[in-house]
Amino acid sequence: SSVLFKFSTIGANSSIKCIVSFGNLFIFQFPATIADKNDKNLDFYYYNRQNLMMIKRETYMERIRPFINTELIKVFTGIRRSGKSVMLELVKDELKSSGISEENFLSINFEQFANSEITDAKSLYEKIEDFNKNKKSGEKIYLFLDEIQEVKDWEKCVNSCRVDFDCDIYITGSNAKLLSGELATYLADRYVEFVIYPFSFAEFLEASRLKSSEINENLCFKQFF
């Protein structure tokens, strides 16, 4: 479901993944080799067809922060292209800013072909178990599992990891079952859910103002719809 773009200003061979798009507003994920040219933490940018700028969804982060480093499983649900993957990256940025090493992050997007061998709870558990064995003694691992519904019986693995490992778990999902309120069936009372929506008008306006503080709100409203 990702869209790949090429930017001649960055390099003819540079692929940039579009994470969220809404009207004229886009958020892109840059390969690390590109992001590192400016700032290792600036992976996501607002693109207005002319400029690239950093933007974060602080409204959601304010709700998520109290649950970071807690035993509750953090679940981000929402329609496709609503920004769930962006939220995972913003949580990573939050952790890195607090001194957590990226070496403790295990990130898996189950829609990527590179992860196609992880099809069920057993294969996923083995992957996480191997990662946990290689961590530094006494350190917590952080699991970022994107589009978890692609894994059969995923809830068995996630529940087991929560018990077996010192870990902080973040998952996203967008299939009908996860969106229909059946999370409690899978995870009982061991999770907290955050429903992620495409940009609100307030967020769209905020992003537009990154380009110009004198943005016309009426024109912005028309662009939004």
Buried (B, 14 or more C-beta within 10 A) or exposed (E): EBEEEEBEEBEEEBBBBBBBBBEBBBBBBBEEEBBEEEEEBBBBBBBBEEEBEEBBBEEBBEEBEEBBEEEBBBBBBBEEBBBBBBBBBBBBBBBBEEEBEEEBBBBBBBBEEEBEEBEEBBBBBEBBBEBBEEBEEEEBBBBBBBBBBBBEEBBBBBBBBBEEBEBBBBBBBBEEEBBEEEBEEBBEEBBBBBEBEBBEEEBBBBBBEBBEEEBEEEEBEEBBE
